[in-house]
């Protein structure tokens, strides 16, 4: 039990002529688990002691994630400074390691997003108390900065490391460089890379990939290309991830012709630089965004020659782009072509129907949807639901019903569409169709939903389908 510790705490307070803690703090201790309670007791009793971290090691209770979380919850609001120092100390212990979840919890409970000053105050307190800091301590703090994506604070912490005679390593530089790149502050990030060379800290693969991605995202393509060449000098061989980041930037800010050239270079180099389906998809997406889907068709030839099979995302993107630009016949040719490589006609034509629907050619989309059903193809769930829902919105309830009746994928259509159709059939007095749809819903265990339940059951009873009305009313999803 933890109560003896409270007694000791009061005894210590009296013997040292210290003020007894408030009832609120006593409540915190009495409602804590034994392990967290021991640490809380120690922290509260030594909070004003210079370098309280030195005495925390005397606590013999088990330190784990649950204990750390409970200590943070109990005192983060009342004393965030003490709480932060406990969290930093805990992260240095050999028997325990903070998870990414705990960094997230600490950042939230300590309120670092709205009060970043508590980190500055903690580091300043170490200096004033002449507490010897270590690189590992700063690493815990930098991980908190990373959790909050605070590049300014992260850079400040990195600078304070030098003032404290702590040498940051590549991992620590990478944390701050990533934060700066995400912020778009590439000048500062480039400065840190140069600084690494000056103090003989070598950038690694992560450094280069993050920098190349950051430079590419802001359109500084020449510098990104330069880093791709320079990284070899540090023993980092560009791989698919590196080239993909560069390729994305070239597609967005450079010429698509240069993107195709880089793609061919990747194919030629092979090995770790070998493009994959994600790489090709990135290029196709950029062609489509720039309304050059017809030019993107050549990428299919490149993929075929390189032995890389397209996936559904790539083909759907290309089909949508072709339809948007009015090249529906070319979209058909793409479907016939890729169906031979393993992507089903069902999937391809579902993409075609959705693309036509999204660009406003709804009648054409409906026509191809009906052709799919007549030809024995099976539209996917989203495509079927989209078309039938649109028919319902046009008050073409009977047409929607006949498509469900015709479709082999009825069980995959959104369940709310059945309720819309049932309500519409009953309202239009299509009782025979309503009864058939009700049978189908009972068979498939599809629940009747919404305000139409009462009207539908009454309609079924009125036409002599008492058992059916009872059955459909009892179906639960």
C-alpha positions in Angstrom: 0.0 0.0 0.0 1.1 3.6 -0.6 -0.3 5.2 2.6 2.9 4.5 4.6 4.8 6.6 2.1 2.4 9.5 2.7 3.1 9.1 6.4 6.8 9.2 5.8 6.3 12.3 3.6 4.6 14.1 6.4 7.2 12.9 9.0 10.0 14.2 6.7 8.2 17.5 6.2 7.9 18.0 10.0 11.4 17.0 10.8 12.8 19.3 8.2 10.4 22.1 9.3 8.9 22.2 5.9 5.2 23.2 5.2 2.9 20.3 4.9 1.5 19.7 1.4 -1.9 20.8 0.5 -4.9 18.4 0.6 -4.9 18.4 -3.2 -1.4 17.0 -3.3 -2.2 14.5 -0.6 -5.1 13.4 -2.8 -2.8 13.0 -5.8 -0.6 10.7 -3.8 -3.4 8.7 -2.3 -5.0 8.1 -5.7 -1.8 7.0 -7.5 -0.5 3.5 -8.0 2.3 2.5 -5.7 5.0 2.9 -8.3 3.8 6.4 -9.6 3.1 7.4 -6.0 6.7 6.7 -4.9 8.0 8.9 -7.7 5.4 11.6 -7.0 6.3 11.6 -3.3 10.0 11.9 -4.1 9.4 14.7 -6.6 7.2 16.7 -4.3 9.6 16.3 -1.4 12.6 17.4 -3.5 11.2 19.8 -6.1 13.2 22.7 -4.7 16.4 20.7 -4.4 19.1 21.6 -6.8 19.6 18.8 -9.3 16.6 16.7 -8.1 17.5 14.2 -10.9 20.5 13.0 -8.8 18.1 11.8 -6.1 15.5 10.2 -8.3 17.7 7.1 -8.7 17.2 6.3 -5.1 13.5 5.4 -5.8 13.4 1.6 -6.1 9.9 1.4 -7.7 9.5 0.0 -11.2 9.7 2.7 -13.9 7.5 1.9 -16.9 5.2 3.6 -19.4 2.2 3.3 -17.1 4.1 4.9 -14.2 5.5 7.8 -16.3 2.0 8.4 -17.8 0.4 8.6 -14.3 3.1 11.0 -13.0 2.5 13.2 -16.0 -1.3 13.2 -15.5 -1.0 14.0 -11.8 1.3 17.0 -11.9 1.6 18.3 -15.4 -0.9 21.1 -14.9 0.3 22.2 -11.4 4.0 21.9 -12.0 4.9 21.3 -15.7 8.5 22.2 -15.1 9.0 19.5 -12.5 7.0 17.1 -14.7 9.2 17.9 -17.7 12.4 17.2 -15.8 11.0 13.9 -14.6 10.1 13.0 -18.1 13.6 13.8 -19.4 15.2 11.9 -16.5 13.0 8.9 -17.2 14.0 8.8 -20.8 17.7 8.4 -19.8 17.2 5.2 -17.7 18.6 2.0 -19.1 15.6 -0.1 -17.9 13.1 2.1 -19.7 12.6 3.9 -23.0 10.0 6.4 -24.1 7.8 5.2 -26.9 6.5 7.5 -29.6 3.1 7.3 -27.8 4.7 8.6 -24.6 6.3 11.5 -26.4 2.9 12.3 -27.8 1.3 12.1 -24.3 4.0 14.2 -22.7 3.7 16.9 -25.4 -0.1 17.1 -24.9 -0.2 16.9 -21.1 2.6 19.4 -20.6 1.0 21.8 -23.1 4.3 22.4 -25.0 2.3 23.6 -28.1 0.9 26.6 -26.2 3.8 26.9 -23.7 7.1 26.1 -25.5 8.8 28.3 -22.9 8.7 25.4 -20.4 11.5 23.6 -22.5 13.6 26.8 -22.5 13.0 27.2 -18.8 14.0 23.6 -18.1 17.3 23.9 -20.0 18.0 27.3 -18.3 17.3 25.7 -14.9 19.9 23.0 -15.6 22.4 25.8 -16.4 21.7 27.8 -13.3 21.8 24.8 -11.0 25.1 23.8 -12.7 23.6 20.4 -13.5 25.7 18.5 -16.0 23.7 17.9 -19.1 24.3 15.2 -21.7 23.6 14.6 -25.4 21.0 12.0 -24.4 19.1 14.5 -22.3 18.9 16.9 -25.3 17.9 14.0 -27.5 14.8 13.5 -25.3 14.0 17.2 -25.6 14.5 17.2 -29.4 12.1 14.2 -29.7 9.5 16.4 -27.9 10.1 19.1 -30.5 9.7 16.6 -33.2 6.3 15.5 -31.8 5.1 19.1 -32.0 6.8 19.8 -35.4 8.4 22.9 -33.8 11.4 23.7 -36.0 12.2 27.0 -34.2 12.3 25.3 -30.8 14.2 22.3 -32.2 16.9 24.6 -33.7 17.1 26.5 -30.4 17.7 23.2 -28.5 20.4 22.2 -31.0 22.2 25.5 -30.4 21.9 25.1 -26.6 23.7 21.7 -26.9 26.8 23.5 -28.2 26.7 26.0 -25.4 26.5 23.1 -23.0 29.5 21.4 -24.6 27.3 18.5 -25.9 28.0 17.3 -29.4 24.9 16.5 -31.4 25.1 13.5 -33.6 23.7 12.8 -37.0 20.4 11.6 -35.6 19.9 14.8 -33.7 20.7 16.9 -36.7 18.3 14.9 -38.8 15.5 15.6 -36.3 16.0 19.4 -36.7 16.7 19.2 -40.5 13.4 17.3 -41.0 11.5 19.9 -39.0 13.0 22.7 -41.0 12.3 21.0 -44.3 8.6 20.4 -43.3 8.4 24.1 -42.5 10.0 25.0 -45.9 13.0 26.7 -44.3 15.5 25.2 -46.7 18.2 27.9 -46.2 18.5 27.0 -42.5 18.4 23.3 -43.3 21.2 23.7 -45.8 23.2 25.6 -43.2 22.9 22.7 -40.8 24.2 20.3 -43.4 27.2 22.5 -43.9 27.6 22.7 -40.2 27.7 18.9 -39.9 30.7 18.8 -42.3 32.5 21.4 -40.2 32.3 19.4 -37.0 32.9 16.1 -38.7 29.4 14.8 -38.3 28.5 13.0 -41.4 25.1 13.2 -43.1 23.5 9.8 -43.7 20.9 8.4 -46.1 18.0 9.9 -44.0 19.7 13.4 -44.1 20.0 13.3 -47.9 16.5 11.9 -48.6 14.9 14.5 -46.3 16.9 17.3 -47.8 16.3 16.2 -51.4 12.6 15.9 -50.7 12.5 19.3 -49.0 14.3 21.1 -51.8 12.2 19.4 -54.4 9.0 20.4 -52.7 9.9 24.1 -52.9 11.2 23.9 -56.5 14.9 24.1 -55.8 15.6 21.4 -58.3 19.2 22.2 -59.2 20.2 22.0 -55.5 18.3 18.7 -55.1 20.0 17.2 -58.2 23.3 18.4 -56.8 22.7 16.6 -53.5 21.8 13.5 -55.3 25.2 13.5 -56.9 27.1 14.6 -53.8 25.7 12.0 -51.5 27.7 9.3 -53.2 30.8 11.0 -51.8 29.6 10.2 -48.3 29.0 6.6 -49.1 25.2 7.0 -49.6 24.0 5.5 -52.8 20.8 7.1 -54.2 17.9 4.6 -54.1 14.3 4.5 -55.4 13.1 6.7 -52.5 15.7 9.4 -53.2 14.9 9.5 -56.9 11.2 9.4 -56.3 11.4 12.5 -54.2 13.4 14.2 -56.9 11.1 13.0 -59.6 8.1 14.4 -57.8 9.7 17.8 -57.6 10.7 17.7 -61.3 7.1 16.8 -62.2 5.7 19.7 -60.2 8.2 22.4 -61.0 10.2 21.3 -63.9 9.4 19.8 -67.3 7.7 16.5 -67.7 10.2 15.6 -70.4 13.0 15.9 -67.8 10.9 13.6 -65.5 10.8 11.0 -68.3 14.5 11.3 -68.8 15.1 10.7 -65.0 12.8 7.7 -65.2 14.9 6.3 -67.9 18.1 6.9 -66.0 16.6 5.0 -63.0 15.7 2.1 -65.3 19.2 2.1 -66.7 21.0 2.3 -63.3 18.8 -0.5 -61.9 19.6 -2.0 -58.5 18.5 0.3 -55.6 17.6 3.0 -58.1 15.1 0.7 -60.0 11.7 2.4 -60.3 8.7 0.6 -58.9 5.0 1.0 -59.6 4.7 3.8 -57.1 7.4 5.8 -59.0 5.6 5.4 -62.3 2.3 6.3 -60.6 3.7 9.5 -59.3 4.8 10.5 -62.8 1.4 9.6 -64.3 -0.5 11.6 -61.6 1.6 14.7 -62.4 1.0 14.3 -66.2 -2.7 14.0 -65.5 -2.7 17.1 -63.2 -1.1 19.1 -66.0 -3.8 17.9 -68.4 -1.3 15.8 -70.4 -2.8 12.4 -69.9 -2.4 11.5 -73.6 1.4 12.1 -73.3 1.4 9.8 -70.2 0.5 6.8 -72.4 4.2 6.4 -73.2 4.8 5.5 -69.6 2.8 2.3 -70.1 5.3 1.4 -72.8 8.2 2.1 -70.5 6.7 0.0 -67.8 6.1 -2.9 -70.2 9.7 -2.7 -71.5 11.1 -2.6 -68.0 8.9 -5.5 -66.8 6.9 -3.5 -64.3 3.1 -4.2 -64.2 0.8 -1.2 -63.6 -1.7 -1.3 -60.7 -5.2 -0.2 -60.3 -4.3 3.2 -58.9 -2.1 4.1 -61.9 -4.7 2.9 -64.4 -7.6 4.6 -62.7 -5.6 7.9 -62.6 -4.8 7.5 -66.3 -8.3 6.7 -67.3 -9.7 9.6 -65.4 -7.2 12.0 -67.1 -8.0 10.7 -70.5 -11.8 11.0 -69.9 -11.4 14.5 -68.5 -9.5 15.6 -71.7 -12.1 14.0 -73.9 -10.1 10.9 -75.0 -12.6 8.3 -74.1 -11.6 6.0 -77.0 -8.0 6.1 -75.8 -9.3 5.1 -72.3 -11.0 2.1 -73.9 -7.7 1.1 -75.6 -5.9 1.4 -72.3 -8.4 -0.9 -70.7 -8.0 -3.5 -73.5 -4.2 -3.2 -73.2 -3.8 -3.5 -69.4 -6.5 -6.2 -69.0 -3.9 -8.6 -70.5 -1.4 -7.7 -67.7 -3.7 -8.9 -64.9 -6.0 -6.0 -64.1 -9.6 -7.2 -64.5 -12.1 -5.6 -66.9 -14.4 -5.3 -63.9 -11.9 -3.0 -62.2 -11.0 -1.0 -65.4 -14.6 -0.4 -66.5 -15.6 0.6 -63.0 -12.9 3.3 -63.1 -14.2 4.4 -66.5 -17.8 4.7 -65.3 -16.7 6.7 -62.2 -14.4 9.0 -64.3 -17.3 9.8 -66.7 -19.6 10.4 -63.8 -17.1 12.7 -62.0 -16.6 14.9 -65.0 -20.3 15.4 -65.5 -21.0 12.9 -68.3 -23.6 11.1 -66.2 -25.7 9.7 -69.0 -22.6 8.2 -70.6 -21.6 6.8 -67.3 -25.0 5.2 -66.9 -24.7 3.7 -70.4 -21.4 2.1 -69.8 -22.6 0.8 -66.4 -25.5 -0.9 -68.1 -23.2 -2.3 -70.7 -21.1 -3.8 -67.9 -24.1 -5.6 -66.5 -25.3 -6.8 -69.9 -21.8 -8.1 -70.7 -21.5 -10.0 -67.5 -19.0 -7.7 -65.8 -19.3 -6.9 -62.1 -19.0 -3.3 -61.1 -17.3 -2.6 -57.8 -19.4 -1.6 -54.8 -18.6 2.2 -55.0 -19.4 2.4 -58.7 -22.7 0.5 -58.3 -23.7 2.6 -55.3 -22.8 5.9 -57.1 -24.9 5.2 -60.2 -27.9 3.8 -58.4 -27.9 6.6 -55.8 -27.9 9.1 -58.7 -30.9 7.4 -60.3 -32.7 7.6 -57.0 -31.9 11.4 -56.8 -33.4 11.7 -60.3 -36.6 10.0 -59.0 -35.9 7.1 -61.4 -36.7 4.6 -58.7 -37.8 1.8 -61.0 -34.6 2.1 -63.1 -32.6 1.9 -59.9 -34.5 -1.2 -58.8 -34.0 -3.0 -62.2 -30.2 -2.3 -62.0 -30.1 -3.9 -58.6 -32.2 -6.8 -59.9 -29.8 -7.1 -62.8 -26.5 -6.7 -60.9 -24.7 -9.7 -59.5 -23.1 -7.6 -56.8 -26.2 -6.6 -54.9 -24.8 -7.4 -51.5 -22.0 -4.9 -51.9 -24.2 -1.8 -52.6 -24.6 0.7 -49.8 -27.4 -0.5 -47.5 -29.1 2.9 -47.3 -29.8 2.7 -51.1 -32.1 -0.2 -50.5 -34.2 1.8 -48.0 -34.4 4.7 -50.5 -35.6 2.3 -53.2 -38.1 0.6 -50.9 -39.6 3.9 -49.9 -39.8 5.1 -53.5 -41.3 1.8 -54.8 -44.0 1.9 -52.2 -44.8 5.6 -52.7 -45.1 5.0 -56.5 -47.3 2.0 -55.9 -44.9 -0.5 -57.5 -46.0 -3.2 -55.0 -44.7 -6.2 -56.9 -41.2 -4.7 -57.2 -41.3 -3.6 -53.6 -42.2 -7.2 -52.5 -39.3 -8.6 -54.5 -36.8 -6.1 -53.1 -38.1 -6.8 -49.6 -37.4 -10.5 -50.1 -33.9 -9.7 -51.3 -33.3 -7.5 -48.3 -34.5 -10.2 -45.9 -32.3 -12.8 -47.7 -29.3 -10.6 -47.6 -30.0 -9.5 -44.0 -30.1 -5.8 -45.0 -31.8 -3.6 -42.5 -34.5 -1.2 -43.5 -33.5 2.3 -42.1 -34.8 5.8 -41.7 -38.2 7.3 -41.5 -39.6 5.0 -44.2 -39.8 1.9 -42.0 -43.4 2.4 -40.9 -44.7 3.3 -44.4 -42.9 0.3 -46.0 -44.2 -2.2 -43.5 -47.8 -0.8 -43.8 -47.5 -1.0 -47.6 -46.4 -4.6 -47.5 -49.3 -5.6 -45.2 -51.7 -3.7 -47.3 -50.8 -5.9 -50.3 -51.2 -9.1 -48.3 -47.5 -9.6 -47.4 -47.9 -9.8 -43.7 -45.1 -12.2 -43.1 -42.7 -10.3 -45.3 -43.6 -7.0 -43.5 -42.8 -8.7 -40.2 -39.6 -10.2 -41.4 -38.2 -7.0 -42.9 -39.0 -5.1 -39.8 -37.1 -7.6 -37.7 -33.9 -7.6 -39.7 -31.0 -6.1 -37.7 -27.6 -5.2 -39.3 
